Amino acid sequence: MAEGDKWRQLSEDINLKYRPVKATRGNIYGTEGSLLATSLPFYRVAIDPSIDKSTDWKASFDSLARNLSAFYKDRSANAYKRMILDARNDGKKYLILNRHQINYQEKIVMSNWPVFKKGRMGGGVIFEKIDKRYRPFKNLAGRTIGFLNEDQYGVGLEYSFNEYLQGRNGEALFQKIVGGSWKPLHDADDIKPTDGFDIVTTLDVNIQDVAESVLLRQLISKDAAFGSVIVMEVATGHIKAIANLEKNQQSYGYGEYYNYAVGEQGLTEPGSTFKLLSMMALLEEGKINLNDSIDTGDGVYKFYDRYMRDAKRGGYGMLTVRDVFEKSSNVGVSKMVEEHFGHQPQRFIDYIEKANLDKPLGFQLKGEGIPYFKNPNDKNWYGTTLPWMSIGYELKITPLQTLAFYNAIANGGDMVRPMIVKQISRGNTIEKEFKTETLSRNIASKKTIKLLQELLQGVVDRGTARNIATDTYSIAGKTGTAQKLINGRYTQKYYTSFAGYFPADQPKYSAIVVIDSPKGYNAYGGDISAPVFKEIADKIYAQDMNIQEMDKNDFQRVNNDEFPYIRAGKAEELQMICNSMGISNHYAGNNTWVQSSISNKSIQWVSNAVEKPVVPDVIGMTLRDALYILENKGLRVQFSGTGRVSTQSLTKGTAYKSDQIIKLSLS
């Protein structure tokens, strides 16, 4: 340590200085170990041309110059040789050979070149390490992973968890040389850097990819301004995907420029998805029954000096409370809320607070939007505030806050804090672990929660989202369509959404889809956002074996000499199934995908070459396997029915175009 103090004292006189040596930044992983971001080592190649004192140094520099010319291809061997010899003759101790940075493998190759193979002390070579951030999945979850620049400004995980990711810089002695460059010196008092911690997220790469691709397709189709998707695991609050895509006005394409799902710019009037809170408050008061009747008249109702209108011209007339929610009647909901809470609006606000919608969620990403709700004591609280608030206006929340509320209904009334990082570690050592936190237990009574679940399923079965109902599994949710407030006036631009969960009877995933300012007719949540929800849910359901009930007809044993209906799939999985059932089966190949044939009371597996650049044969496969194969080939899959694939619209072995539709029938 005393030696180090001495060097620091003399640094100004002899151009020595202790400078920081950057630590290697930690990695960011997905939930299944997928590498989302890492630091790759790159090197800038320099040399101290005065170091090599060998008798054959001229010949060595000749060979080195030829290697440099052949590698960089930017100047001749003679030019490199002159540059090195001139620096040596001028007494230079540090010469950058090329500004182009090389990777680790190239460094290994260079280390065996003439002069360089003598190392730093014998040949004078200096490989200056420069870490660069690399994302194996390119722009996938780009805004969520985020960045951190040299000014310490950033977003996403890189910024929010920089304290752990950045590690601790070291310190080394450098000498300032001619030209203002700094040459590293070896010193006993050098402090080695400590690499950063890794963070393990809850993100699922497959679900993230599905969310982004489905959202992008709808945004392009509707020429919308931007869109967001969040997928969350109901019981844990684990975020499986966050997608944010916004139109680039210069290129007319879409990119991820801001996290509207979470951040302040994502705060907006949600519209009809907020009606779920209104129904919760009404049911908790115990003054309504789902079969009570409400007169919505001709779809227009006056509150003080403003008119409330329903989407349907001419109105719905007399409706039950259940119908009011399923048809999303603005008049019906606002009349009920005004009748029961108009004389004491603070009671309605109390239900908002009980549902934790009035405050930030404490999400792990920095920059979470702060909800905005009026208070009955505020100067801007008017007689019309409560009716409009009841249908999702005159308030602002983010999509993540809306989803947390819907997730609580799916979770039996317990609201969990959404989370995106579950662990911080270095190697096999866990530094910090994040567990699921319950923000509020029983945001409503069990009876009310059950009724709300019925209402949400009714929206899909009979109401404004009946276009996404499916026989394969059940969906529960609510559509939302809000007029956009621009420069103080409501416009004919809409903020469309769908929030819900699936399977409705045993919820595993909740999700919200938001699409802003879609163009064209029928710009409603049920027409714009709900189909995106369904397509994402379809693909998650098809790929997640844990939420599928095993098709009893698929592997059912039959009498005598008959065999189970196993036609095609993954070799390893099908062999395991047959072995567990005591069915004789044989496979001599090594392909991943196989088809079955029967021979001598035994199943023979035959290779199914799905890798060929033609339409593959997916007949007999489960939907999960068929989706995996077809979508990896760039085909768009539409399917109907349940069970295994019985027919496919594109003939196997034929050529196809990227993004072409293939229709599958399952039975």
N, C-alpha and C positions, 0 to 999 in steps of 0.2 A: 504493500500500500504506500509506503514511504517513497518507493521508486516512482510510483504513479504520480504522487504529488510533485516530485522533482521534475518529471516530464511536463506536467501542466505548467509549472512555473517558468520553464524554459521555452514553452511553445511559441511565444511571440517572437523570440529572438531567432529561433532556428526553423520557423515555419512548420512546427509540429502542432497537432491538435487532436484531442480525443473527440471522435465523431460517433454518432449513434450507428449501430448495426441493426438493421430491421429484423425483427423476428418473423418467422414464417407464419402466415395467417392460418387459423384453423379451418377445417373443412365444414361444410354444411351438408347434412344427409337427409334423405327422405325416410319415411317410416320403415321401409323394408331394407334400408341400407344403401339405397340408390344415392350415388354421389351427385349432389346438386351444384356445389361450388367448391373449388379447391384452388390452391396456389401451386402453379407449376414453375419450376426453376428455369430461368433463362439466363444467359451469360453474355457479357460484353467482353471481347477478347482484347487484351492489352499485353505489352511486353516491356520489360526493362532491357533494352538492347545491349547494355554494358555488362550484363551478368556473365554471359557465356565467354569463358576464358580459354576454351579448348583450342588446340592447335588447328583443328579443322573447322573453326567457326565460320569461315567464309563459305566453304562448301555446304555447311549445314544451313546457312541463311539462303543460299541458292535454292536448295531443296524446299525450304520452308516457303519461300516466295512463290515457287511453282504450285505448291499445295494451296496457298491462299488464293492465287489467281483462279485455279480450277474450282475452288469451293465457292467463292463469292461472285466470280464472273463479272466483276465491275472494273478491273484494271489488269494490265499485263503483269507477268511475272517480273519483268525488269522494273516496272514501276514500283511494285511492292519491295523489290530488293533495294532500289534507290532510297525509298522512304525509310527502310530500316537502317541502312548504312549511314544515311545523312543524320539520323537521330543519334546513332552510335558515335559518329564523328563529332557531333555537337555536344556530346556528353549528357544527352537526355536520359533520364531515369524512368520515364513513363511515356509510352506511345500507344495510343489506341489504334489498333490495326484496322478495325472496321466498326462503324456504328451499328451495323446490323447485328441483332442479338441471335444467339444460337440456343438450341434446346439441349437437354441433358445428354441425349444420345449423340448429338453432334459433338458435344464436349468430349465424350469418351473417345470418339474417333480422332479428334484433334490432339488429344493427349498422347497419341502414339506417333505424331508427326516429328520430323527432325526438329531439334532445339526444344520443342514443347515437351518431348518425352523425358527431358532432363529435369523437368519440374520447375518450380518457382525459384528454388535456390541455385539450381545448376544451369537452367536455360532462361530464366527471367520471365516465364509466361505468367500472366495474371488473368484468371477467369473471375471476373466480377459478377457475383450472383445478383440477379434482379428477379424477384418473384412477380408473376403475373396471374391475375385471377382468371380462372377458366371454368366454364359451365359446360359439362358434358352434354346436357340436354338443350344447349343453345338458349333460346329465349323463353323456354317453358318456365312459367311462374316468375317471369323476369322481374316484375315490380315487387313481388312478395319477397323474393330473394334479395333484391335491391342492390345497392352499391354504396361505396364510401370513397370520396375523392381525397385528394391531397390536402384540401382545406378542412377536412373532417366533416364535410357536408355529405349527407347521404339519406337513404330511405331503406325501408324493408328490414329484413333480418340482418343484413350486413351492418346497418347503422344501429339498429335497436340492440344488438348483442355484440357490438364492437368491443365492449369492455372485456369480454371473454375471448373473442375471436382474434384480437390483435396481438395477444401475447405480451411479452415484455422485451423491449429492445435491449441489445447489448451495447458495448462501447469498445472501440478499438482506436489505436493510434494511427493517424494518417499524416503524411507529409505533403505539404503544398509544393508543387513543382511548377516549372515554367509553363505558362499558358493557363494557369489558374486551376488545373486539375489536382485532385487529391489522390495520392498513392498510398494504399494500405501498407502498414508495417506490422511485423510480428512483434508483440510485446508481452511480457509475462503478466502484465496487469490488465490485459484485454478481458472484458467481461462478455461472456458468451450470451447470446440472446436466448430467451425462453419462448419456444413456439406457443402459438395460441391454442386455446381449447377448441374442440370440435363441438358443434351443436347438432342434435338429432331432432328433426322436426316430425310433425304428424302428417306431413304432406304425402300423398300417394301419387306417384308419378303417373300411373295408368289413369287414375280418376282425373288428375290435373289435365292430362292430354285430352281426354274425352271432353271435359268441361270447356277447354279452350277451342277445340275444333268445332264442337256443336254450336257454341256461342258465335264464333266467327262466321259460320255459314248463315246463321239467321241475321246477323248484323248486315252482312253483304246483301242478303236477299231483301231486307227491308230498308236498306240505305240509312240505318240508324246512326245517331250521334255517338253513342257509346253503350256498353253493356257490362254487367257484372254477374258472376256466378260464385256462390259459396256452397260447398258441400261439407257437412259436418256429421260426425258420428254422434248419435243421440245420447247414449249413456255416458260417454266420456267427455263430450265437447271437443274432441279432436277434430281440427280442421283438416279435411282431406284434399281440398282444392280451393284456391281463390283465383278467379280469372277476371281480369279487367282489360277490356279492349276498347280503344277510342279511335275515331276516324282521324286520320292525318290529313289536314286540309291541303297540304302541298302535294302529297303523293296519291291521295284518295284511297290509300290502303288503311289498314288498322294496326295499331300497335298498343303496347301496354305502357302508358305514360303517367298514369296516376291510379292510386288504389281507391277507387270510388266505393268499393265494398266496405271500407273501414274508415277512411280519412274524412276530414272536415268538408271537402268538396263533395262528398257523397251524401251529406246531410240534405234531406229533401222531404217534401210532403209525400208520405207513402201512399195515400189514397186508401182503397178499400181493404187492403190487407190489415189495416188498423181496426177494422170492424170487429175483428176477433176479440180485441181488448174490450170494445163496447159490449159485446155479447157476454163476456166474462163478468163485467161489472153488473150488467142487468140480471144475470142468472144468480150471482152471489147475493144480490139484494133479495132474491126469493119472491119477486113480485111478478114474474112472467113465467109462462110455460111454453115449450116449443110448439104446442098445438094451439096456443091463443091466436086470435085473429087480429090483424092490423089492416086498416083501410089506407092503402097508399094512393087511392083515387086515380086521377089521370096522370100521375107521375110528376106533378108540380105542387109544391107546398110552400107557403110563405111564412118565414120567420122574421118578424119585425119588418125590415125594409128590403130583405133579400129573399130570392126564390131558390128553393132546393129542387133539383130535378133528377129524375131517374134516367138511365140510359135509353130505356125503351119508350118510344113515342107513344103517347096515349096512356102510358102507365100500366100497372099490373092489377089495379083494383084491389079487391080483398085478398090478403095473403095470410098464411100462418106465419108465426115467428120463424119457423124452420125455413119456409119458402123465402122470407125476407132475406135471410142470410145466403141461401143457396143461389138466389137470383141477384144478390147484391143490390138490393133496393136502398138507395140513399135516403129516400123519403121515409121508408119503414124504420130504418135504424135510427135516424135522427129524431123522428117523432117519439120513439120509445125512450131514448136517452133524455130528451128534453122533458118528457112527462115525468120521469122518475128522478132526474137529477137537476132539473132546471132551477128548482128552489134552493138547492144546496150543491152547487157545482163542485165544491171542494171534495165532496164524497167521491165524485168521479175521478178527480185528480189523485185521491188517495189510492184508488185501484191501479192507476198508472205507476205510482211510487211503489206499491206492493209488488208489481211485476218488474221492478228494476229498470223501467224504460226511461226514467227521468235522469239517469246518470250514466256516465261512461261505464263500460264493462270491465275496465282494467285489463284490456287486451295486451298481449305481449309485444305487439308492434307499436312503436312510437307514432304519435300523430292521430290517435283515434278521435273521431268526431264527438263533440259534446252535444247531447240531445237538447232540443229547445221545446219547451212547453210554456204556455201562458199560465199565469196564476190568477184566480178570481179577484185578487186584490190589485192586480196590475192596472195601470191606466188604459192599456189597450185591450182590456177584456170587455167585450161588448155582449149584447144580448144574443147575437148570432154566433159567438165564439164556440159555445158548447155544441150546438148542432153540427157545425162544420168540423169541429175537432173529432166528433164521434165517427166521422167517415174518413178521417185521415188528412184533414186540412188544418191550417193554422198551427202546425207543429212540425218539427223536423227531427228525423232520426235516420241512422245509417242502415243499409241492408243488413249488416252484421247484427245490429240491435233488434231489428225485426225478426231475424232468424233465431236469435237466442230466445225470444219469446215463443215462437212457434215450436222450437225444440223443447221448451219446458212443457208445453201441452203434450207433445209426443212422449215425453219422459215422465208422464204421470203427475205433472205439477211441480216437479223439482227443476229449478233453473240452474244449470251448470255454467261456469265461466268458459267461453270458447278459448281454446288454447292451440298454439301452433308449434311450440317447442316443448319437448318432453324430457330432454336430457342434455346436460353439458358434461363433456368428458374429455379425457386425454388418454389415448390408448385404451387400456382396460380399466382405467380408474375413473369412476364417476365423481365429478366435482359437485354437480347439483342435479337434482331430479325434481320434475314438476308433476304433481299429482292432480287429478281432477278435483276442482273446487266447486262446492255447491254455494251459489250466491244466495239462493232463497229456497227453502223447502215449502212445498204446498202453497204456491202462489194463489191457489184457489182450492176449494173443497174437492174431494174426490168425485162427488156427484157432479159438480160443475165441470170438472176436467173431462169426465166421461161424456157429458152432453156436448162439450166443445169438440171432442174427437168425432162424435157423430155428425155434427154440423160440417166439419171439414171434409169428412168422407162423402157427405151428401153433395157438397159442391162439385166433386169429381163424378159421382154416380149420376146426379140429376141436374146439376146447376151449371154455372158459367164455365166450368172446366170439364164438362162431360165429354168433350172431344179428346181428352187424354186418358179416359177410362180404359182399362185393359183387363182381360180375363186371366192373364198370367199371374198378376199380383195386384194388390190393392194400393191405391194412392189416396192420401188425404191432403188437402191444401186449400188455399184461397187465392183468387185472382185479385189484382189491383190495377186500377187505371186512374191516374191523377192528371188533371190539366196542369200544364207548366205555368208557373208564375214568372213572367219576364217583364222587367221594368215596372213592377207594381200592378200588372194586369194579367189576368188569366187568358191564355192563348189556346189555339187549336193544336198545340203540340202536347204530346202525352208522355207520361212516365209510366211504363207498363211493368207489371211484376207478377210473379207467382211464388208463393212461399208454402212449403209443405213438407211432408215426410213419407217414407215408404219402408217396408210394407205397412199399410195402415193398421193391421191387426197386431203386428209385432214390430214396431218401428226400430230400424237400425240406423238409417240415414235421414237427415233433414237437409233441406237445400232451399236456396232462394235464387231466383233468376230476375234480373232487372234489365230492361232494354229501354233506352231513352230516345225519344223523338223518332220513332219508326215512321216511315212514309207509306202511303197507300191507304186503302180502305180497311175497316175493321181493325183499327189500331187499339185493340183492347188487350188486357193482360191474358185473357183466355185464348186469344188468337195469336199473340206474339210471344209471350214469355212461357206460358204453360207447355206448348209443344217442345221447347228447349228443355224444360224440366223433365218431361217424359222421356225424351231421347237419351238424356244423361242417365236417368234412373234405369231405363231399359238396359243400357250397357253395363252399368254397375251391377244390376241384378243378374245379368247373364254371366258376369265374370266372378261374382262372389258366391262360392258354393255354400257358404255358411248361412245365407239367407234364402236358399232354395230348398224346398222339400224334395227329397230324392224321389224321382219319378218311379213309382212302384212297378210300372210296366216295363221300364228299361232293363232291369236286371232280375226280373222275377224268374224263379225256377219253374220249369214246366215238367210234366210227366214224361216218362219213358225216354225216347231218343231225341226229344226236341231240345233246342238250345235257347238261351236267353237272346233277346233282341239286341245284340251288340254288333253294330255294323262298322263303325269307324271311330277313330279318335287317337289319343296319345297312347303309344305302345305301353309305356310304363304304367299308366293308370289302368288301362284295360287288362293288362296281365295281373295286376294286383287284385282287381275285382274278381277275375276268374279264379285266381288262386284261393281267394278267401271263400269262394263258393264251391270249391272243389271241382271246378270244371277243367278238364284237360285242355291245355292250349300251348302252342309252340310258335316261336319266332326266332329265325336264324339271322335276320338282318340287323341293321343298326340305325335305321331311320327313326325319327321321332314320331311321325304320323303313319298309321297303318289302317288297313281295311281287313275285314274278317272273311274267311271262307271255311266251309265245313269239310272235314276229311276224316273218315274212319272214327266217327263219334268224338271228334276233337276239333277245336278251333285252330286254324292255321292263320297266323297273321301275315299279311302281304303288305309290302311297303307302298305307301301312298305319297307319291312325289309331289307334294304341294309347293315345293320351292321353284318349280319350273315357271317361266314367265308367261303362263297361260292361266285361264280360269281353272281353279282347282276343283276337285270332286269333294264336296262336303256332305254328301248324302250319308245319313246314318249318324252324323256327329251331333253332339249336344250343341245348343245355341252358343254356349260360351266358347267352345273350340272353334266353331264356324266363324264367329265374330272375330276371334283372334287372327285366324288365317286370312280371312277376306279383307279385313281392314288394314292389315299389314301390307296388303297388295294394293291399297289405295282405292278399294271398292267401297261403295256406300251400301249398307245393308238395310233392307226393309224385311220385316218378318211378321208372320201371323201364326197362331196356334201355340201349342205346348208340346213338350216331349223332345224328339229328335228330328233332324231335318229329313223330310220325306221327298221334297222336290226343290230344285233351284232353277231360276229363270234363265241363267246363262249356262250354255252347254259346256261341260268340262272339256278342257283341252283346247278351247278356242281362244283367240286373241281378245283383248279387252283394252279399254281406255281408262286412264286414271280418273277417279271420281265418278265412274259409271255405276249405276244402280243395279244391284242384284237382289231379287226377291226370293225369300225362303219360305216354304210352308213346313210347319212342324206338326207332327202327329205321334 
